[in-house]
Amino acid sequence: MVTTMAKAKKGQQCVIRELTGEPSFCSRLLAQGLTPGTTVEIKQCGGGLPVLIQAREATLAVNPKEASGIRVEMI
């Protein structure tokens, strides 16, 4: 099922399928290794808080608006 990262639940693992939004935001994610095909785990989400994701060996925070531009597939 393909959805946005903003709709993911805590503890879910998903694969990034597409990055959309501001070019500077997409460039920042790509520079940090969040490319299509990358598997991430959602560590925190919801309630207007930043979405915390574990990708490879890093934990990153993405604001909810930006997270809605990251299309992911749940696994």
Backbone as XML, in Angstrom:
<?xml version="1.0"?>
<chain id="A" units="angstrom">
  <residue number="1" name="MET">
    <atom name="N" x="0.838" y="-1.171" z="0.000"/>
    <atom name="CA" x="0.000" y="0.000" z="0.000"/>
    <atom name="C" x="0.887" y="1.240" z="0.000"/>
  </residue>
  <residue number="2" name="VAL">
    <atom name="N" x="0.715" y="2.126" z="-0.976"/>
    <atom name="CA" x="1.487" y="3.358" z="-1.064"/>
    <atom name="C" x="0.687" y="4.484" z="-0.430"/>
  </residue>
  <residue number="3" name="THR">
    <atom name="N" x="1.330" y="5.225" z="0.462"/>
    <atom name="CA" x="0.723" y="6.339" z="1.174"/>
    <atom name="C" x="1.810" y="7.379" z="1.420"/>
  </residue>
  <residue number="4" name="THR">
    <atom name="N" x="1.555" y="8.340" z="2.278"/>
    <atom name="CA" x="2.592" y="9.312" z="2.611"/>
    <atom name="C" x="3.175" y="8.987" z="3.981"/>
  </residue>
  <residue number="5" name="MET">
    <atom name="N" x="4.382" y="9.459" z="4.210"/>
    <atom name="CA" x="5.034" y="9.204" z="5.482"/>
    <atom name="C" x="4.249" y="9.843" z="6.627"/>
  </residue>
  <residue number="6" name="ALA">
    <atom name="N" x="3.556" y="10.935" z="6.365"/>
    <atom name="CA" x="2.775" y="11.605" z="7.406"/>
    <atom name="C" x="1.639" y="10.725" z="7.917"/>
  </residue>
  <residue number="7" name="LYS">
    <atom name="N" x="1.208" y="9.752" z="7.142"/>
    <atom name="CA" x="0.108" y="8.868" z="7.544"/>
    <atom name="C" x="0.593" y="7.556" z="8.147"/>
  </residue>
  <residue number="8" name="ALA">
    <atom name="N" x="1.902" y="7.376" z="8.222"/>
    <atom name="CA" x="2.457" y="6.153" z="8.784"/>
    <atom name="C" x="2.255" y="6.140" z="10.301"/>
  </residue>
  <residue number="9" name="LYS">
    <atom name="N" x="2.335" y="4.969" z="10.876"/>
    <atom name="CA" x="2.168" y="4.786" z="12.315"/>
    <atom name="C" x="3.513" y="4.454" z="12.956"/>
  </residue>
  <residue number="10" name="LYS">
    <atom name="N" x="3.646" y="4.793" z="14.226"/>
    <atom name="CA" x="4.852" y="4.496" z="14.980"/>
    <atom name="C" x="5.158" y="3.001" z="14.908"/>
  </residue>
  <residue number="11" name="GLY">
    <atom name="N" x="6.411" y="2.666" z="14.640"/>
    <atom name="CA" x="6.846" y="1.280" z="14.579"/>
    <atom name="C" x="6.766" y="0.657" z="13.200"/>
  </residue>
  <residue number="12" name="GLN">
    <atom name="N" x="6.078" y="1.311" z="12.259"/>
    <atom name="CA" x="5.960" y="0.746" z="10.911"/>
    <atom name="C" x="7.278" y="0.896" z="10.154"/>
  </residue>
  <residue number="13" name="GLN">
    <atom name="N" x="7.538" y="-0.080" z="9.316"/>
    <atom name="CA" x="8.653" y="0.012" z="8.384"/>
    <atom name="C" x="8.075" y="0.281" z="7.011"/>
  </residue>
  <residue number="14" name="CYS">
    <atom name="N" x="8.762" y="1.111" z="6.257"/>
    <atom name="CA" x="8.292" y="1.442" z="4.925"/>
    <atom name="C" x="9.475" y="1.719" z="4.011"/>
  </residue>
  <residue number="15" name="VAL">
    <atom name="N" x="9.192" y="1.681" z="2.728"/>
    <atom name="CA" x="10.197" y="1.929" z="1.701"/>
    <atom name="C" x="9.829" y="3.237" z="1.009"/>
  </residue>
  <residue number="16" name="ILE">
    <atom name="N" x="10.794" y="4.127" z="0.905"/>
    <atom name="CA" x="10.551" y="5.392" z="0.216"/>
    <atom name="C" x="10.378" y="5.104" z="-1.265"/>
  </residue>
  <residue number="17" name="ARG">
    <atom name="N" x="9.302" y="5.616" z="-1.848"/>
    <atom name="CA" x="9.018" y="5.417" z="-3.269"/>
    <atom name="C" x="9.205" y="6.694" z="-4.082"/>
  </residue>
  <residue number="18" name="GLU">
    <atom name="N" x="8.891" y="7.870" z="-3.492"/>
    <atom name="CA" x="8.980" y="9.119" z="-4.245"/>
    <atom name="C" x="9.100" y="10.295" z="-3.282"/>
  </residue>
  <residue number="19" name="LEU">
    <atom name="N" x="9.922" y="11.285" z="-3.659"/>
    <atom name="CA" x="10.046" y="12.516" z="-2.896"/>
    <atom name="C" x="9.411" y="13.633" z="-3.708"/>
  </residue>
  <residue number="20" name="THR">
    <atom name="N" x="8.487" y="14.371" z="-3.103"/>
    <atom name="CA" x="7.872" y="15.504" z="-3.768"/>
    <atom name="C" x="7.954" y="16.709" z="-2.837"/>
  </residue>
  <residue number="21" name="GLY">
    <atom name="N" x="7.747" y="17.869" z="-3.365"/>
    <atom name="CA" x="7.778" y="19.069" z="-2.541"/>
    <atom name="C" x="8.828" y="20.037" z="-3.020"/>
  </residue>
  <residue number="22" name="GLU">
    <atom name="N" x="9.231" y="20.928" z="-2.131"/>
    <atom name="CA" x="10.224" y="21.944" z="-2.453"/>
    <atom name="C" x="11.544" y="21.291" z="-2.886"/>
  </residue>
  <residue number="23" name="PRO">
    <atom name="N" x="12.153" y="21.803" z="-3.954"/>
    <atom name="CA" x="13.419" y="21.221" z="-4.412"/>
    <atom name="C" x="14.504" y="21.214" z="-3.331"/>
  </residue>
  <residue number="24" name="SER">
    <atom name="N" x="14.566" y="22.254" z="-2.504"/>
    <atom name="CA" x="15.591" y="22.295" z="-1.456"/>
    <atom name="C" x="15.373" y="21.192" z="-0.425"/>
  </residue>
  <residue number="25" name="PHE">
    <atom name="N" x="14.095" y="20.916" z="-0.120"/>
    <atom name="CA" x="13.773" y="19.832" z="0.819"/>
    <atom name="C" x="14.181" y="18.485" z="0.229"/>
  </residue>
  <residue number="26" name="CYS">
    <atom name="N" x="13.813" y="18.247" z="-1.023"/>
    <atom name="CA" x="14.156" y="16.979" z="-1.673"/>
    <atom name="C" x="15.669" y="16.807" z="-1.752"/>
  </residue>
  <residue number="27" name="SER">
    <atom name="N" x="16.384" y="17.869" z="-2.069"/>
    <atom name="CA" x="17.853" y="17.803" z="-2.147"/>
    <atom name="C" x="18.449" y="17.458" z="-0.795"/>
  </residue>
  <residue number="28" name="ARG">
    <atom name="N" x="17.890" y="18.049" z="0.272"/>
    <atom name="CA" x="18.398" y="17.775" z="1.617"/>
    <atom name="C" x="18.216" y="16.300" z="1.971"/>
  </residue>
  <residue number="29" name="LEU">
    <atom name="N" x="17.036" y="15.749" z="1.654"/>
    <atom name="CA" x="16.790" y="14.333" z="1.945"/>
    <atom name="C" x="17.717" y="13.436" z="1.135"/>
  </residue>
  <residue number="30" name="LEU">
    <atom name="N" x="17.881" y="13.751" z="-0.143"/>
    <atom name="CA" x="18.766" y="12.955" z="-0.996"/>
    <atom name="C" x="20.201" y="13.001" z="-0.476"/>
  </residue>
  <residue number="31" name="ALA">
    <atom name="N" x="20.648" y="14.170" z="-0.025"/>
    <atom name="CA" x="22.006" y="14.308" z="0.507"/>
    <atom name="C" x="22.202" y="13.490" z="1.778"/>
  </residue>
  <residue number="32" name="GLN">
    <atom name="N" x="21.110" y="13.250" z="2.521"/>
    <atom name="CA" x="21.188" y="12.471" z="3.750"/>
    <atom name="C" x="20.956" y="10.979" z="3.500"/>
  </residue>
  <residue number="33" name="GLY">
    <atom name="N" x="20.825" y="10.609" z="2.227"/>
    <atom name="CA" x="20.698" y="9.198" z="1.878"/>
    <atom name="C" x="19.278" y="8.672" z="1.817"/>
  </residue>
  <residue number="34" name="LEU">
    <atom name="N" x="18.287" y="9.544" z="1.915"/>
    <atom name="CA" x="16.893" y="9.092" z="1.826"/>
    <atom name="C" x="16.466" y="9.108" z="0.368"/>
  </residue>
  <residue number="35" name="THR">
    <atom name="N" x="16.860" y="8.102" z="-0.331"/>
    <atom name="CA" x="16.581" y="7.976" z="-1.748"/>
    <atom name="C" x="15.458" y="6.967" z="-1.966"/>
  </residue>
  <residue number="36" name="PRO">
    <atom name="N" x="14.775" y="7.034" z="-3.099"/>
    <atom name="CA" x="13.773" y="5.999" z="-3.382"/>
    <atom name="C" x="14.397" y="4.609" z="-3.269"/>
  </residue>
  <residue number="37" name="GLY">
    <atom name="N" x="13.687" y="3.728" z="-2.583"/>
    <atom name="CA" x="14.179" y="2.378" z="-2.338"/>
    <atom name="C" x="14.755" y="2.183" z="-0.946"/>
  </residue>
  <residue number="38" name="THR">
    <atom name="N" x="14.959" y="3.277" z="-0.206"/>
    <atom name="CA" x="15.501" y="3.194" z="1.149"/>
    <atom name="C" x="14.415" y="2.735" z="2.120"/>
  </residue>
  <residue number="39" name="THR">
    <atom name="N" x="14.741" y="1.768" z="2.966"/>
    <atom name="CA" x="13.817" y="1.312" z="4.001"/>
    <atom name="C" x="14.036" y="2.141" z="5.254"/>
  </residue>
  <residue number="40" name="VAL">
    <atom name="N" x="12.942" y="2.627" z="5.842"/>
    <atom name="CA" x="13.008" y="3.422" z="7.064"/>
    <atom name="C" x="12.014" y="2.868" z="8.075"/>
  </residue>
  <residue number="41" name="GLU">
    <atom name="N" x="12.246" y="3.189" z="9.340"/>
    <atom name="CA" x="11.306" y="2.827" z="10.402"/>
    <atom name="C" x="10.804" y="4.112" z="11.045"/>
  </residue>
  <residue number="42" name="ILE">
    <atom name="N" x="9.505" y="4.195" z="11.269"/>
    <atom name="CA" x="8.890" y="5.364" z="11.894"/>
    <atom name="C" x="9.056" y="5.231" z="13.408"/>
  </residue>
  <residue number="43" name="LYS">
    <atom name="N" x="9.751" y="6.174" z="14.027"/>
    <atom name="CA" x="9.981" y="6.149" z="15.475"/>
    <atom name="C" x="8.986" y="7.007" z="16.238"/>
  </residue>
  <residue number="44" name="GLN">
    <atom name="N" x="8.476" y="8.078" z="15.601"/>
    <atom name="CA" x="7.496" y="8.969" z="16.234"/>
    <atom name="C" x="6.686" y="9.623" z="15.135"/>
  </residue>
  <residue number="45" name="CYS">
    <atom name="N" x="5.398" y="9.803" z="15.373"/>
    <atom name="CA" x="4.556" y="10.492" z="14.396"/>
    <atom name="C" x="3.251" y="10.904" z="15.054"/>
  </residue>
  <residue number="46" name="GLY">
    <atom name="N" x="2.560" y="11.836" z="14.423"/>
    <atom name="CA" x="1.247" y="12.251" z="14.885"/>
    <atom name="C" x="1.271" y="13.368" z="15.898"/>
  </residue>
  <residue number="47" name="GLY">
    <atom name="N" x="0.127" y="13.941" z="16.107"/>
    <atom name="CA" x="-0.042" y="14.978" z="17.119"/>
    <atom name="C" x="0.669" y="16.280" z="16.815"/>
  </residue>
  <residue number="48" name="GLY">
    <atom name="N" x="0.964" y="16.542" z="15.553"/>
    <atom name="CA" x="1.653" y="17.771" z="15.187"/>
    <atom name="C" x="3.142" y="17.754" z="15.471"/>
  </residue>
  <residue number="49" name="LEU">
    <atom name="N" x="3.642" y="16.640" z="16.000"/>
    <atom name="CA" x="5.074" y="16.513" z="16.285"/>
    <atom name="C" x="5.831" y="16.162" z="15.016"/>
  </residue>
  <residue number="50" name="PRO">
    <atom name="N" x="7.132" y="16.440" z="14.990"/>
    <atom name="CA" x="7.920" y="16.000" z="13.836"/>
    <atom name="C" x="7.865" y="14.478" z="13.701"/>
  </residue>
  <residue number="51" name="VAL">
    <atom name="N" x="7.957" y="14.009" z="12.478"/>
    <atom name="CA" x="8.036" y="12.577" z="12.215"/>
    <atom name="C" x="9.494" y="12.180" z="12.375"/>
  </residue>
  <residue number="52" name="LEU">
    <atom name="N" x="9.774" y="11.290" z="13.320"/>
    <atom name="CA" x="11.135" y="10.792" z="13.513"/>
    <atom name="C" x="11.269" y="9.484" z="12.771"/>
  </residue>
  <residue number="53" name="ILE">
    <atom name="N" x="12.313" y="9.406" z="11.943"/>
    <atom name="CA" x="12.529" y="8.186" z="11.173"/>
    <atom name="C" x="13.945" y="7.679" z="11.392"/>
  </residue>
  <residue number="54" name="GLN">
    <atom name="N" x="14.058" y="6.379" z="11.429"/>
    <atom name="CA" x="15.356" y="5.706" z="11.520"/>
    <atom name="C" x="15.678" y="5.208" z="10.126"/>
  </residue>
  <residue number="55" name="ALA">
    <atom name="N" x="16.764" y="5.697" z="9.570"/>
    <atom name="CA" x="17.201" y="5.281" z="8.244"/>
    <atom name="C" x="18.683" y="4.953" z="8.318"/>
  </residue>
  <residue number="56" name="ARG">
    <atom name="N" x="18.996" y="3.749" z="7.948"/>
    <atom name="CA" x="20.368" y="3.257" z="8.068"/>
    <atom name="C" x="20.800" y="3.418" z="9.523"/>
  </residue>
  <residue number="57" name="GLU">
    <atom name="N" x="21.810" y="4.227" z="9.813"/>
    <atom name="CA" x="22.269" y="4.381" z="11.202"/>
    <atom name="C" x="21.983" y="5.774" z="11.736"/>
  </residue>
  <residue number="58" name="ALA">
    <atom name="N" x="21.029" y="6.480" z="11.162"/>
    <atom name="CA" x="20.721" y="7.844" z="11.588"/>
    <atom name="C" x="19.233" y="7.977" z="11.913"/>
  </residue>
  <residue number="59" name="THR">
    <atom name="N" x="18.937" y="8.866" z="12.854"/>
    <atom name="CA" x="17.561" y="9.228" z="13.150"/>
    <atom name="C" x="17.362" y="10.648" z="12.659"/>
  </residue>
  <residue number="60" name="LEU">
    <atom name="N" x="16.333" y="10.853" z="11.847"/>
    <atom name="CA" x="16.066" y="12.158" z="11.261"/>
    <atom name="C" x="14.677" y="12.628" z="11.650"/>
  </residue>
  <residue number="61" name="ALA">
    <atom name="N" x="14.519" y="13.941" z="11.783"/>
    <atom name="CA" x="13.219" y="14.543" z="12.078"/>
    <atom name="C" x="12.735" y="15.286" z="10.842"/>
  </residue>
  <residue number="62" name="VAL">
    <atom name="N" x="11.470" y="15.054" z="10.481"/>
    <atom name="CA" x="10.851" y="15.709" z="9.327"/>
    <atom name="C" x="9.535" y="16.302" z="9.814"/>
  </residue>
  <residue number="63" name="ASN">
    <atom name="N" x="9.284" y="17.585" z="9.485"/>
    <atom name="CA" x="8.021" y="18.158" z="9.962"/>
    <atom name="C" x="6.859" y="17.502" z="9.221"/>
  </residue>
  <residue number="64" name="PRO">
    <atom name="N" x="5.671" y="17.500" z="9.827"/>
    <atom name="CA" x="4.529" y="16.792" z="9.238"/>
    <atom name="C" x="4.179" y="17.240" z="7.816"/>
  </residue>
  <residue number="65" name="LYS">
    <atom name="N" x="4.296" y="18.542" z="7.526"/>
    <atom name="CA" x="3.989" y="19.033" z="6.181"/>
    <atom name="C" x="4.947" y="18.433" z="5.163"/>
  </residue>
  <residue number="66" name="GLU">
    <atom name="N" x="6.230" y="18.403" z="5.481"/>
    <atom name="CA" x="7.219" y="17.817" z="4.581"/>
    <atom name="C" x="7.024" y="16.316" z="4.465"/>
  </residue>
  <residue number="67" name="ALA">
    <atom name="N" x="6.655" y="15.660" z="5.573"/>
    <atom name="CA" x="6.434" y="14.216" z="5.548"/>
    <atom name="C" x="5.295" y="13.828" z="4.620"/>
  </residue>
  <residue number="68" name="SER">
    <atom name="N" x="4.363" y="14.753" z="4.409"/>
    <atom name="CA" x="3.259" y="14.454" z="3.488"/>
    <atom name="C" x="3.722" y="14.446" z="2.035"/>
  </residue>
  <residue number="69" name="GLY">
    <atom name="N" x="4.929" y="14.925" z="1.767"/>
    <atom name="CA" x="5.488" y="14.892" z="0.417"/>
    <atom name="C" x="6.387" y="13.698" z="0.164"/>
  </residue>
  <residue number="70" name="ILE">
    <atom name="N" x="6.504" y="12.820" z="1.141"/>
    <atom name="CA" x="7.326" y="11.609" z="0.982"/>
    <atom name="C" x="6.372" y="10.431" z="0.812"/>
  </residue>
  <residue number="71" name="ARG">
    <atom name="N" x="6.325" y="9.888" z="-0.385"/>
    <atom name="CA" x="5.438" y="8.733" z="-0.662"/>
    <atom name="C" x="6.201" y="7.464" z="-0.311"/>
  </residue>
  <residue number="72" name="VAL">
    <atom name="N" x="5.555" y="6.619" z="0.490"/>
    <atom name="CA" x="6.179" y="5.396" z="0.971"/>
    <atom name="C" x="5.248" y="4.206" z="0.754"/>
  </residue>
  <residue number="73" name="GLU">
    <atom name="N" x="5.853" y="3.035" z="0.754"/>
    <atom name="CA" x="5.106" y="1.774" z="0.693"/>
    <atom name="C" x="5.354" y="1.033" z="1.988"/>
  </residue>
  <residue number="74" name="MET">
    <atom name="N" x="4.296" y="0.675" z="2.700"/>
    <atom name="CA" x="4.423" y="-0.058" z="3.952"/>
    <atom name="C" x="4.847" y="-1.496" z="3.691"/>
  </residue>
  <residue number="75" name="ILE">
    <atom name="N" x="5.707" y="-2.023" z="4.574"/>
    <atom name="CA" x="6.125" y="-3.435" z="4.453"/>
    <atom name="C" x="5.804" y="-4.164" z="5.741"/>
  </residue>
</chain>
